[in-house]
């Protein structure tokens, strides 16, 4: 604490970002401040603080700070550092989804319409997001049926192409075949865009006429299809909020907390239509609800379409958020503090959803803590580790009799999978099926990243876990010794008895099967195995399946051809039951059992 006291005296009065560190120099919290001196000192005063903040402060051993030009720059930097360090006391939207949009490629002389999840500044128009039981495929289907626009990405050239089936079933006017002029097609596109803007009357009338014509022609299957599309239109129209201006695109965001855990609900309206909503459970250590809500908004709109209006509660940092979107996105976003009218009613709806989600999520959040952070702390105690294993890496090797040997590295941070940090290795130097040598190659290549220009992508782990027993552990230890690796602990997990081997004892450690720390080790081990096999299968699908089958005793050329003809891929053979294999011509039950045994032993 002496170091902290001295640093507190030197804090500047500038805006910036502060970074809290634990005793192992792990980043546990990142925050932004308008005045660094005032904000950072608040954490170490004896004034009342939220319970989560008090728990975080107990773990602070040091802090750093970065001065920025403005609070807006601090907000942007805070978001980037949270993504980089994934601090356990910050909001992390790990399970966030990106919803689909419909893209109209208007820079094309003959615009096409398609589904996308990525928004780009490319001259196209985007409509959405679509959620709450409304599917983009259905919307595109209506567009094609009603307005005959094209959904394909075919290049339209000076030379006409042969029209496809869509022309013959009256779903497209075939601009690729030069059967419609640019001006005529532009009229179709204009009507389609009007439909996507929420004007459904033209489409409804067109579909009704087509349904009646199909029924009169006794084409009842087609008439039923039109009827289903009309019902979809009714569903869309039912989502319209009659008292909300149809030109308003707004997100309604409500925040609920019990002072330990929090939840946010986001309702999405586009063109006056309620698209749906999402709820998020949060587990953060912010000093105020306003800070928590601002941090959520910044993270959320990193991956989502920014609307023209955000409707929020009174405590929101309105001016800061508006300035942030203007400066960082070049967007004029109105942050509306709703106090009455339809917008207030929508905010109340979002608030009820947030409170309900929080009530139902508290037990899940606590259970997640037991399975992750608390399991890491428990593992440190049981195995006598020198430090809290915040970043854990687990390695596995997969091959079939030395063919296409691959290694996997999976990463868990604070007990949770960090999939963006997973890495794969194709074994380059090892001949034959030698898992020990393959592990040594993979670990050597990975450890060489320490202290290199690539260390940002490959941060130093606290704990390395090897899938295997004493032999695998010894093989990796020799690499550690040869490279003089320090500060990284090493264990292995043997699958059969789930024994943990460490370097400090010749005896294995058996953790009770119900213990969350063992369950966490099993999760990371199984994830490494899954990741290695996925890579192996991808490689093998490109190579000769016959060469793999030839490794199995009793499977000659004729039987290999029969298996390849029936199953076609390695995945299908591996996934087949003994009975399905036995039914293959020339195989029978005995060989089927041999094939199953071979894959089980080699994968």
C-alpha positions as CSV (number, residue, x, y, z in Angstrom):
1,X,0.0,0.0,0.0
2,X,3.0,2.3,0.4
3,X,3.5,2.3,-3.4
4,X,-0.2,3.1,-3.9
5,X,-0.1,6.0,-1.4
6,X,2.9,7.5,-3.1
7,X,1.3,7.2,-6.6
8,X,-1.9,8.7,-5.4
9,X,0.0,11.9,-4.5
10,X,1.3,12.1,-8.1
11,X,-2.0,11.7,-9.9
12,X,-2.7,14.4,-12.6
13,X,-5.9,16.4,-13.0
14,X,-6.2,15.3,-16.6
15,X,-8.8,12.9,-18.2
16,X,-7.5,9.4,-18.8
17,X,-7.7,5.7,-18.1
18,X,-6.6,3.9,-15.0
19,X,-5.6,0.3,-14.8
20,X,-5.8,-1.7,-11.5
21,X,-3.4,-4.5,-11.0
22,X,-3.4,-7.4,-8.5
23,X,-0.3,-8.8,-6.7
24,X,0.6,-10.9,-9.7
25,X,0.5,-7.8,-12.0
26,X,-2.7,-9.1,-13.6
27,X,-5.1,-6.4,-14.9
28,X,-8.2,-6.7,-12.9
29,X,-10.0,-3.5,-13.7
30,X,-9.9,-0.7,-16.3
31,X,-11.8,2.6,-15.8
32,X,-12.0,6.0,-17.4
33,X,-12.0,9.3,-15.6
34,X,-12.7,13.0,-16.4
35,X,-10.2,13.8,-13.7
36,X,-7.8,11.0,-12.9
37,X,-6.7,12.5,-9.5
38,X,-10.3,12.6,-8.1
39,X,-11.5,9.3,-9.5
40,X,-8.6,7.0,-8.6
41,X,-8.4,8.4,-5.0
42,X,-12.1,7.5,-4.5
43,X,-11.3,3.8,-4.5
44,X,-8.9,4.2,-1.5
45,X,-10.9,6.5,0.7
46,X,-13.0,5.1,3.5
47,X,-16.2,6.4,1.9
48,X,-19.1,3.9,1.3
49,X,-18.6,1.9,-1.9
50,X,-20.6,-0.8,-3.7
51,X,-19.9,-4.3,-2.4
52,X,-18.3,-5.4,-5.7
53,X,-16.0,-2.4,-5.7
54,X,-14.9,-3.1,-2.1
55,X,-14.1,-6.7,-3.1
56,X,-12.1,-5.4,-6.1
57,X,-10.2,-2.9,-4.0
58,X,-9.1,-5.7,-1.6
59,X,-7.2,-7.2,-4.5
60,X,-5.5,-4.0,-5.8
61,X,-1.7,-4.0,-5.3
62,X,-0.8,-1.4,-7.8
63,X,-2.2,0.8,-10.5
64,X,-1.1,2.6,-13.7
65,X,-2.8,5.4,-15.7
66,X,-2.7,6.8,-19.3
67,X,-3.5,10.5,-19.8
68,X,-5.8,11.3,-22.8
69,X,-6.9,14.5,-24.5
70,X,-10.5,14.2,-23.5
71,X,-13.0,12.1,-21.6
72,X,-14.3,10.8,-24.9
73,X,-10.8,9.5,-25.8
74,X,-10.6,7.9,-22.4
75,X,-13.9,6.2,-23.0
76,X,-12.7,4.8,-26.3
77,X,-9.3,3.7,-24.8
78,X,-11.1,2.1,-21.9
79,X,-13.2,-0.1,-24.3
80,X,-10.1,-1.1,-26.2
81,X,-8.1,-2.0,-23.1
82,X,-11.1,-4.1,-21.7
83,X,-11.1,-6.1,-24.9
84,X,-7.3,-6.6,-24.7
85,X,-7.0,-7.5,-21.0
86,X,-10.5,-8.9,-20.2
87,X,-10.4,-7.8,-16.6
88,X,-12.5,-9.8,-14.3
89,X,-14.2,-6.8,-12.6
90,X,-15.2,-5.1,-15.9
91,X,-18.3,-5.7,-18.0
92,X,-17.6,-8.3,-20.6
93,X,-20.3,-9.1,-23.2
94,X,-19.0,-12.6,-23.9
95,X,-22.3,-14.1,-25.1
96,X,-23.3,-11.1,-27.2
97,X,-25.0,-11.9,-30.5
98,X,-25.0,-10.0,-33.8
99,X,-28.4,-10.0,-35.4
100,X,-28.9,-10.3,-39.2
101,X,-29.7,-7.4,-41.5
102,X,-30.9,-7.1,-45.1
103,X,-28.4,-5.4,-47.4
104,X,-29.5,-3.5,-50.5
105,X,-26.4,-3.1,-52.7
106,X,-27.3,0.3,-54.2
107,X,-23.9,1.0,-55.7
108,X,-24.7,-1.8,-58.2
109,X,-26.5,-0.6,-61.4
110,X,-28.9,-3.6,-60.8
111,X,-29.0,-3.7,-57.0
112,X,-29.3,-7.1,-55.3
113,X,-30.6,-7.9,-51.8
114,X,-28.9,-10.2,-49.3
115,X,-28.6,-11.2,-45.7
116,X,-25.5,-10.0,-43.7
117,X,-24.4,-9.6,-40.1
118,X,-21.7,-7.0,-40.8
119,X,-22.4,-3.4,-41.4
120,X,-20.0,-1.5,-43.7
121,X,-19.8,2.0,-45.1
122,X,-20.0,0.8,-48.7
123,X,-22.8,2.8,-50.2
124,X,-25.4,0.0,-49.4
125,X,-28.5,0.4,-47.4
126,X,-29.0,-1.8,-44.4
127,X,-32.4,-2.8,-42.8
128,X,-32.8,-4.4,-39.5
129,X,-31.7,-5.9,-37.1
130,X,-34.3,-8.7,-37.5
131,X,-35.1,-10.6,-34.3
132,X,-38.1,-11.8,-32.3
133,X,-39.3,-14.5,-34.7
134,X,-38.9,-12.4,-37.9
135,X,-36.5,-14.1,-40.3
136,X,-34.5,-12.4,-43.0
137,X,-35.1,-15.3,-45.4
138,X,-38.9,-14.8,-45.1
139,X,-38.5,-11.1,-45.8
140,X,-36.4,-11.7,-48.9
141,X,-38.9,-14.3,-50.0
142,X,-41.7,-11.7,-49.9
143,X,-39.5,-9.1,-51.7
144,X,-38.9,-11.6,-54.5
145,X,-42.5,-12.7,-54.8
146,X,-43.9,-9.2,-54.7
147,X,-41.3,-7.1,-56.6
148,X,-39.2,-9.7,-58.6
149,X,-35.9,-8.3,-57.4
150,X,-32.7,-10.4,-57.6
151,X,-31.1,-12.1,-54.6
152,X,-28.1,-13.5,-56.5
153,X,-24.6,-12.0,-56.7
154,X,-24.3,-12.7,-60.4
155,X,-22.1,-10.2,-62.3
156,X,-24.2,-8.3,-64.9
157,X,-22.1,-7.7,-68.0
158,X,-22.5,-6.4,-71.5
159,X,-23.0,-10.0,-72.7
160,X,-26.4,-11.4,-71.6
161,X,-26.4,-14.6,-69.6
162,X,-29.0,-17.4,-69.7
163,X,-31.8,-16.7,-67.3
164,X,-32.2,-19.0,-64.3
165,X,-35.2,-20.8,-62.8
166,X,-36.3,-17.7,-60.9
167,X,-37.3,-16.0,-64.1
168,X,-39.5,-18.9,-65.1
169,X,-41.3,-19.0,-61.8
170,X,-41.9,-15.2,-61.8
171,X,-39.5,-14.4,-58.9
172,X,-37.0,-12.3,-60.9
173,X,-37.1,-10.2,-64.1
174,X,-33.6,-11.4,-65.0
175,X,-31.5,-8.3,-65.5
176,X,-28.5,-10.7,-66.0
177,X,-30.2,-11.9,-69.3
178,X,-30.9,-8.2,-70.3
179,X,-34.7,-9.0,-70.1
180,X,-35.4,-5.8,-68.1
181,X,-34.1,-2.3,-68.6
182,X,-32.2,-0.4,-65.9
183,X,-35.1,2.0,-65.5
184,X,-37.7,-0.7,-65.1
185,X,-35.6,-2.6,-62.6
186,X,-35.0,0.7,-60.7
187,X,-38.8,1.0,-60.2
188,X,-38.8,-2.6,-58.7
189,X,-36.0,-1.7,-56.3
190,X,-37.7,1.5,-55.2
191,X,-40.8,-0.5,-54.3
192,X,-38.7,-3.1,-52.4
193,X,-36.9,-0.3,-50.5
194,X,-40.3,1.3,-49.6
195,X,-41.4,-2.1,-48.3
196,X,-38.3,-2.5,-46.1
197,X,-39.0,1.0,-44.8
198,X,-42.3,-0.3,-43.4
199,X,-44.8,0.4,-46.2
200,X,-46.5,-3.0,-46.6
201,X,-49.7,-2.1,-48.5
202,X,-48.3,-2.5,-52.0
203,X,-46.8,-5.9,-51.2
204,X,-49.9,-7.0,-49.4
205,X,-52.1,-6.2,-52.4
206,X,-49.7,-7.9,-54.9
207,X,-49.5,-11.0,-52.8
208,X,-53.3,-11.2,-52.4
209,X,-53.8,-10.9,-56.2
210,X,-51.2,-13.6,-56.8
211,X,-52.8,-15.9,-54.2
212,X,-56.2,-15.5,-55.8
213,X,-54.8,-16.1,-59.3
214,X,-53.0,-19.2,-58.2
215,X,-56.1,-20.5,-56.5
216,X,-58.2,-19.9,-59.6
217,X,-55.7,-21.8,-61.6
218,X,-55.9,-24.6,-59.1
219,X,-52.3,-24.2,-58.2
220,X,-53.1,-24.6,-54.5
221,X,-49.6,-25.2,-53.3
222,X,-48.4,-21.9,-54.7
223,X,-51.6,-20.2,-53.3
224,X,-50.8,-21.6,-49.8
225,X,-47.3,-20.1,-50.1
226,X,-48.7,-16.7,-50.8
227,X,-51.1,-17.1,-47.9
228,X,-48.2,-17.9,-45.5
229,X,-46.4,-14.8,-46.7
230,X,-49.4,-12.6,-46.1
231,X,-49.5,-14.0,-42.5
232,X,-45.9,-13.0,-42.1
233,X,-46.8,-9.4,-43.2
234,X,-49.6,-9.4,-40.6
235,X,-47.0,-10.4,-38.0
236,X,-44.8,-7.6,-39.0
237,X,-47.6,-5.1,-39.0
238,X,-48.7,-6.3,-35.5
239,X,-45.2,-5.3,-34.2
240,X,-45.8,-1.6,-35.3
241,X,-46.1,0.8,-32.4
242,X,-49.0,2.9,-33.6
243,X,-48.2,6.0,-31.5
244,X,-44.5,5.9,-32.5
245,X,-43.4,7.8,-35.5
246,X,-42.6,5.3,-38.3
247,X,-39.4,7.1,-39.2
248,X,-37.9,6.7,-35.8
249,X,-35.0,4.2,-35.3
250,X,-34.5,3.9,-31.6
251,X,-32.9,1.5,-29.1
252,X,-34.4,1.5,-25.6
253,X,-31.9,0.6,-22.9
254,X,-32.8,-0.1,-19.3
255,X,-30.4,-1.0,-16.4
256,X,-31.3,-2.9,-13.2
257,X,-29.1,-3.8,-10.3
258,X,-29.2,-5.3,-6.8
259,X,-25.8,-3.5,-5.9
260,X,-23.9,-6.8,-6.5
261,X,-25.1,-8.0,-9.9
262,X,-26.7,-6.1,-12.8
263,X,-28.7,-6.7,-15.9
264,X,-29.5,-4.6,-19.0
265,X,-32.3,-5.0,-21.5
266,X,-32.2,-3.6,-25.0
267,X,-35.4,-3.2,-27.0
268,X,-34.9,-2.4,-30.7
269,X,-37.4,-0.4,-32.8
270,X,-36.9,0.3,-36.5
271,X,-39.3,2.4,-38.6
272,X,-41.7,2.4,-35.8
273,X,-41.7,-1.4,-35.6
274,X,-40.7,-3.4,-32.5
275,X,-38.0,-5.8,-33.8
276,X,-37.4,-7.5,-30.4
277,X,-35.0,-7.3,-27.6
278,X,-32.0,-8.8,-25.7
279,X,-31.0,-9.1,-22.1
280,X,-27.5,-9.2,-20.6
281,X,-26.4,-10.3,-17.1
282,X,-23.5,-8.1,-15.9
283,X,-21.0,-8.7,-13.2
284,X,-18.9,-5.5,-12.8
285,X,-17.3,-3.2,-10.2
286,X,-18.4,0.3,-11.2
287,X,-18.7,3.1,-8.8
288,X,-22.1,4.2,-10.2
289,X,-25.0,3.0,-12.3
290,X,-24.2,5.8,-14.8
291,X,-20.7,4.5,-15.3
292,X,-21.9,0.9,-15.7
293,X,-24.5,1.9,-18.3
294,X,-22.0,4.0,-20.3
295,X,-19.5,1.1,-20.3
296,X,-22.3,-1.2,-21.6
297,X,-23.4,1.2,-24.3
298,X,-19.8,1.6,-25.6
299,X,-19.2,-2.2,-25.7
300,X,-22.6,-3.0,-27.2
301,X,-22.3,-0.6,-30.1
302,X,-18.9,-1.9,-31.0
303,X,-20.7,-4.9,-32.7
304,X,-24.2,-3.4,-33.3
305,X,-25.8,-0.9,-35.7
306,X,-25.9,2.5,-34.1
307,X,-29.5,3.9,-34.2
308,X,-30.5,7.5,-34.6
309,X,-31.8,7.6,-31.0
310,X,-31.1,5.8,-27.7
311,X,-33.8,6.1,-25.1
312,X,-32.4,5.7,-21.5
313,X,-33.1,6.4,-17.9
314,X,-32.3,9.7,-16.1
315,X,-29.0,8.8,-14.6
316,X,-27.4,8.2,-18.0
317,X,-24.3,10.2,-19.0
318,X,-26.2,11.8,-21.9
319,X,-23.8,14.4,-23.1
320,X,-20.7,12.1,-22.9
321,X,-22.4,9.4,-25.0
322,X,-23.7,11.8,-27.6
323,X,-20.2,13.4,-27.9
324,X,-18.7,9.9,-28.1
325,X,-20.8,8.8,-31.0
326,X,-20.3,12.1,-32.8
327,X,-16.5,11.9,-32.5
328,X,-15.8,8.2,-32.9
329,X,-18.6,7.2,-35.3
330,X,-19.4,10.5,-36.9
331,X,-23.0,9.9,-36.0
332,X,-25.5,12.3,-34.5
333,X,-27.3,10.1,-31.9
334,X,-30.0,11.6,-29.7
335,X,-29.8,10.2,-26.2
336,X,-33.3,10.8,-24.9
337,X,-34.1,10.8,-21.2
338,X,-37.7,9.6,-21.4
339,X,-40.1,10.9,-18.8
340,X,-43.5,10.6,-20.4
341,X,-45.4,9.4,-23.5
342,X,-44.9,6.3,-25.6
343,X,-41.1,6.5,-25.2
344,X,-41.4,6.4,-21.4
345,X,-43.8,3.4,-21.7
346,X,-41.2,1.6,-23.8
347,X,-38.5,2.4,-21.2
348,X,-40.7,1.0,-18.5
349,X,-41.2,-2.2,-20.6
350,X,-37.4,-2.5,-20.9
351,X,-36.9,-1.8,-17.2
352,X,-39.3,-4.6,-16.3
353,X,-37.5,-7.0,-18.6
354,X,-34.1,-6.0,-17.1
355,X,-35.4,-6.5,-13.5
356,X,-37.0,-9.9,-14.4
357,X,-33.8,-11.0,-16.1
358,X,-31.6,-10.0,-13.1
359,X,-33.8,-11.9,-10.7
360,X,-33.6,-15.0,-12.8
361,X,-29.8,-14.6,-13.5
362,X,-28.4,-14.1,-10.0
363,X,-28.1,-17.8,-9.3
364,X,-26.6,-18.4,-12.7
365,X,-24.0,-15.6,-12.1
366,X,-23.1,-17.1,-8.7
367,X,-22.8,-20.5,-10.3
368,X,-20.6,-19.1,-13.0
369,X,-18.3,-17.6,-10.4
370,X,-18.1,-21.0,-8.7
371,X,-17.2,-22.7,-12.0
372,X,-14.6,-20.0,-13.0
373,X,-12.9,-17.5,-10.7
374,X,-13.6,-19.5,-7.5
375,X,-12.5,-22.7,-9.2
376,X,-9.2,-21.0,-10.1
377,X,-8.6,-19.9,-6.5
378,X,-9.5,-23.4,-5.3
379,X,-7.0,-25.0,-7.9
380,X,-4.2,-22.8,-6.5
381,X,-4.8,-24.1,-3.0
382,X,-5.2,-27.8,-3.9
383,X,-2.1,-27.9,-6.2
384,X,0.0,-25.5,-4.1
385,X,0.5,-23.2,-7.1
386,X,2.7,-20.1,-6.6
387,X,0.1,-17.7,-8.0
388,X,-3.5,-17.5,-9.0
389,X,-3.7,-19.2,-12.5
390,X,-5.5,-16.4,-14.3
391,X,-4.4,-17.4,-17.8
392,X,-4.3,-21.1,-18.4
393,X,-3.2,-22.8,-21.6
394,X,-3.9,-26.4,-22.4
395,X,-2.2,-28.5,-25.2
396,X,-3.3,-31.6,-27.0
397,X,-2.0,-33.7,-29.9
398,X,-4.2,-35.5,-32.4
399,X,-3.2,-37.9,-35.2
400,X,-4.0,-41.3,-36.8
401,X,-0.9,-43.4,-36.9
402,X,1.3,-40.4,-37.5
403,X,-0.8,-39.0,-40.4
404,X,-1.5,-35.3,-40.3
405,X,-0.3,-34.7,-36.8
406,X,-1.7,-31.5,-35.3
407,X,-1.5,-29.7,-32.0
408,X,-4.0,-27.4,-30.3
409,X,-3.6,-24.6,-27.7
410,X,-6.8,-23.5,-25.9
411,X,-6.8,-20.6,-23.4
412,X,-9.0,-20.0,-20.4
413,X,-8.9,-16.6,-18.6
414,X,-10.3,-16.5,-15.1
415,X,-11.7,-20.0,-15.7
416,X,-13.6,-19.1,-18.9
417,X,-12.7,-20.0,-22.5
418,X,-11.1,-17.1,-24.5
419,X,-11.7,-18.5,-28.0
420,X,-10.1,-15.6,-29.7
421,X,-6.7,-16.7,-28.2
422,X,-7.0,-20.4,-29.4
423,X,-4.1,-21.5,-31.7
424,X,-3.4,-24.5,-33.9
425,X,-0.1,-26.1,-34.9
426,X,0.6,-28.4,-37.7
427,X,3.5,-30.7,-36.6
428,X,6.4,-30.1,-39.0
429,X,9.5,-32.0,-37.6
430,X,8.2,-35.2,-36.1
431,X,8.1,-38.5,-38.0
432,X,5.5,-41.1,-37.1
433,X,3.1,-41.2,-34.2
434,X,5.2,-39.7,-31.4
435,X,3.0,-37.6,-29.1
436,X,5.9,-36.8,-26.8
437,X,8.0,-35.3,-29.6
438,X,5.0,-33.6,-31.0
439,X,4.2,-31.9,-27.7
440,X,7.8,-30.8,-27.4
441,X,7.7,-29.2,-30.9
442,X,4.4,-27.4,-30.1
443,X,5.6,-26.1,-26.7
444,X,8.9,-25.0,-28.2
445,X,7.2,-23.0,-30.9
446,X,4.8,-21.5,-28.5
447,X,7.4,-20.5,-25.8
448,X,9.6,-18.9,-28.4
449,X,6.9,-16.2,-28.7
450,X,7.7,-15.0,-25.1
451,X,9.8,-11.8,-25.3
452,X,9.3,-11.6,-29.1
453,X,7.3,-9.1,-31.2
454,X,4.4,-11.5,-31.0
455,X,4.1,-11.6,-27.2
456,X,1.0,-9.3,-27.4
457,X,-0.8,-12.2,-29.3
458,X,0.8,-14.8,-27.0
459,X,0.8,-13.4,-23.5
460,X,2.8,-15.3,-20.9
461,X,0.5,-17.9,-19.2
462,X,0.4,-18.5,-15.5
463,X,-0.3,-22.3,-15.9
464,X,0.2,-24.7,-18.7
465,X,-1.9,-27.9,-18.7
466,X,-0.9,-31.0,-20.7
467,X,-3.4,-33.7,-21.6
468,X,-1.6,-36.8,-20.4
469,X,0.3,-38.4,-17.5
470,X,3.8,-38.4,-16.1
471,X,5.5,-39.1,-19.5
472,X,3.9,-36.1,-21.2
473,X,4.7,-33.9,-18.2
474,X,8.4,-34.9,-18.3
475,X,8.6,-34.4,-22.0
476,X,7.4,-30.8,-21.6
477,X,9.5,-30.2,-18.5
478,X,12.7,-30.9,-20.6
479,X,11.6,-28.1,-22.9
480,X,11.2,-25.7,-20.0
481,X,14.6,-26.6,-18.6
482,X,16.3,-26.3,-22.0
483,X,14.8,-22.9,-22.6
484,X,15.2,-21.7,-19.0
485,X,11.5,-20.9,-18.7
486,X,10.5,-19.3,-15.3
487,X,7.3,-18.0,-13.9
488,X,5.1,-20.5,-15.7
489,X,3.8,-23.5,-13.7
490,X,3.2,-26.9,-15.4
491,X,0.8,-29.7,-14.7
492,X,-0.8,-32.7,-16.6
493,X,-4.2,-34.3,-16.3
494,X,-4.4,-38.0,-17.0
495,X,-7.8,-38.9,-18.5
496,X,-8.4,-42.4,-17.2
497,X,-8.4,-41.7,-13.5
498,X,-8.5,-37.9,-13.8
499,X,-5.2,-37.6,-11.8
500,X,-3.3,-34.4,-11.7
501,X,0.5,-34.6,-11.9
502,X,2.7,-31.7,-10.8
503,X,6.5,-31.1,-10.8
504,X,6.6,-30.8,-7.0
505,X,5.7,-34.4,-6.2
506,X,6.1,-37.9,-7.7
507,X,2.6,-38.8,-6.5
508,X,-0.5,-37.7,-8.4
509,X,-3.2,-35.5,-6.8
510,X,-6.8,-36.8,-7.0
511,X,-9.3,-34.0,-6.8
512,X,-12.8,-35.0,-5.8
513,X,-15.0,-35.5,-8.8
514,X,-17.6,-33.0,-7.6
515,X,-15.0,-30.2,-7.1
516,X,-15.4,-27.3,-9.4
517,X,-11.7,-27.0,-9.9
518,X,-11.5,-30.5,-11.4
519,X,-14.6,-29.7,-13.6
520,X,-12.7,-26.7,-14.8
521,X,-9.6,-28.7,-15.7
522,X,-11.8,-31.2,-17.5
523,X,-13.5,-28.4,-19.5
524,X,-10.2,-27.0,-20.7
525,X,-8.7,-30.5,-21.4
526,X,-11.8,-31.6,-23.4
527,X,-11.8,-28.3,-25.2
528,X,-8.2,-28.8,-26.3
529,X,-9.0,-32.3,-27.5
530,X,-12.1,-31.0,-29.4
531,X,-10.1,-28.2,-31.0
532,X,-7.3,-30.5,-32.0
533,X,-9.6,-33.1,-33.6
534,X,-11.5,-30.4,-35.5
535,X,-8.2,-29.2,-37.0
536,X,-7.2,-32.8,-37.7
537,X,-10.4,-33.5,-39.5
538,X,-10.2,-30.4,-41.6
539,X,-6.7,-31.4,-42.7
540,X,-7.6,-35.0,-43.3
541,X,-10.6,-34.1,-45.4
542,X,-8.2,-32.6,-47.9
543,X,-6.0,-35.7,-48.0
544,X,-6.4,-39.3,-49.2
545,X,-9.1,-41.0,-47.0
546,X,-7.8,-44.3,-48.5
547,X,-4.4,-43.8,-46.8
548,X,-6.1,-43.7,-43.4
549,X,-8.2,-46.8,-43.9
550,X,-5.1,-48.7,-45.1
551,X,-3.7,-48.3,-41.6
552,X,-6.4,-50.6,-40.3
553,X,-5.5,-54.3,-40.2
554,X,-7.8,-56.4,-42.5
555,X,-9.1,-53.4,-44.6
556,X,-7.8,-54.1,-48.1
557,X,-8.4,-52.1,-51.3
558,X,-11.9,-53.6,-52.0
559,X,-13.1,-53.0,-48.5
560,X,-11.7,-49.4,-48.5
561,X,-13.6,-48.6,-51.7
562,X,-16.8,-50.0,-50.2
563,X,-16.4,-47.9,-47.0
564,X,-15.5,-44.8,-49.1
565,X,-18.5,-45.4,-51.4
566,X,-20.9,-45.7,-48.5
567,X,-19.6,-43.0,-46.1
568,X,-17.6,-40.7,-48.4
569,X,-15.8,-38.8,-45.6
570,X,-13.7,-39.6,-42.6
571,X,-16.1,-37.8,-40.2
572,X,-19.0,-40.0,-41.3
573,X,-16.9,-43.2,-40.9
574,X,-15.8,-42.1,-37.4
575,X,-19.4,-41.2,-36.5
576,X,-20.9,-44.4,-37.8
577,X,-22.2,-47.0,-35.3
578,X,-20.8,-50.6,-35.3
579,X,-24.0,-51.8,-36.9
580,X,-23.8,-49.2,-39.7
581,X,-20.1,-50.2,-40.4
582,X,-21.0,-53.9,-40.3
583,X,-23.7,-53.4,-43.0
584,X,-21.0,-52.2,-45.5
585,X,-20.3,-54.8,-48.2
586,X,-17.4,-57.0,-47.1
587,X,-17.0,-55.6,-43.6
588,X,-19.2,-57.6,-41.1
589,X,-19.3,-57.3,-37.3
590,X,-15.7,-58.4,-36.5
591,X,-14.1,-55.8,-38.8
592,X,-16.6,-53.1,-37.8
593,X,-15.5,-53.6,-34.1
594,X,-11.9,-53.4,-35.3
595,X,-12.5,-50.1,-37.1
596,X,-14.3,-48.5,-34.1
597,X,-11.5,-49.6,-31.8
598,X,-8.9,-48.2,-34.2
599,X,-10.4,-44.7,-34.2
600,X,-11.1,-44.7,-30.5
601,X,-7.5,-45.5,-29.7
602,X,-6.0,-43.1,-32.2
603,X,-8.2,-40.1,-31.6
